[in-house]
Amino acid sequence: MERKVTPTAITANRNDRTLIITWDDHHTSVYPFSLVRAACPCASCRGGHENMRSEPDEEVFGLELPESPATRMRKLEAVGSYAITIEWEDGHHFGIFNWSYLRKLCPCEICRPKK
């Protein structure tokens, strides 16, 4: 069984437009805001409840969303002790990013080796 990792620190750097999460296994994930927005797990972004998954869709890793209100973070909030939610400048704030989903979204070469 896979060990559940949890964050020890979460930082949103609005200048670099990155979300940085340090995990309890000492790994650090750096997510471009555009990747996080493209991978929003809410029913609206996924095209309905039937398309929601516990893992990000592979195609989000190849999407390049331009800098816009949709990719500018307004607010980051904890959801209990298991997730975060993000409000974007375009008003979108429905996705709940749990720890497992965020770890699977890590775009680094260790977590997503080149194929």
N, C-alpha and C positions, 0 to 999 in steps of 0.2 A: 504494500500500500504506500502511495506517495505521501511524503510528509508535507503537511500544510505549512506554508511560510506566511509570516505576517510582517508588515512594515515596522521598522523602528524609527523611521523618519520619512516625511512626505513634504516636498517643497515644490511650489509652483514659481518658476522664474519667468515673469512676464516679459522681461527684456529679451531673453533668449527664446522665449515661447516654448519652454520645456517643462514637463512634469518630472521630478526626480524622486524616486522611491528607493530607500535603502532598506533591504530586507534583513530579517533576523538570521539568515544564513550568510550574511556579509556581502551579498550581491547588491549592486546598485544598478537600477534600471533608469534610463533616460529616454523619455517619450516626447517626441515633438507634439505640440498641441494638435497639429493637423491629423496625426495618427490617432490620438485619443478621440477626437471628434469623429473621424471616419469610422472608428470602431465602436461608437456609442451602442450599447447593448439594449436600448429601449425598444419597445414594440414598434413605435413609429419609425425609427431609423432602420429597423430590421425588416420592415414590411409586414408586420403582424405578429401576433403571439406565436403562431405556428413556426415562424422562422427564427425565434430566439434560441440561442445555444449557450452552452457553458464555456465555449471557446470562441475567440474572434474568428471571423471569416478570413480565409487566406488572402482574399483580394484586397483587404484593407492595407496590407503591407506594401502594395504597389501603387496606392492612390496618393496623389499629391494635391491636397486641397490648398487653394491660394489663401494668403493672409486676408482675412475679412472678419466681420463681426461673428461669423460662425466658428472661427478658429481662435478668437480672442477670449480668454478665460476671464469671467467676471468674479466668480466666487467658487470656492472649493469647500465642501463640508463633509464631515464624517457622518456615516450612516451606521449607528451603533458601533460595534467593535469589529465589523466584518467588511466594510466597504466605504467608498466615497461617492459623492455625487457632485457634478460640476454644473455650474450655470455659465452659459456662454453669453457674449454680448448681444447675440441675436435673440436672446430670451429662452433658448432651449435649455431645459434643466431636468430632463426625465430619466436619463440613464443612471443606473446604479452599478458602479464598477466594483465588484467584490474582489477580494485579494487574489483568489485563484485566477479569475479572468485577467486581472492586471498583470500577473506574473506571466501568463501565457501570451500576453500582448507585448512583452519585452522585445524590443527590436535589435538587441545587441547580437554580436556574432557568436557569442556563447549560447544564447538561447535560440537563435535563429541562424544556424550555420548556412552558409551559401550552398545552394544545390548545384 
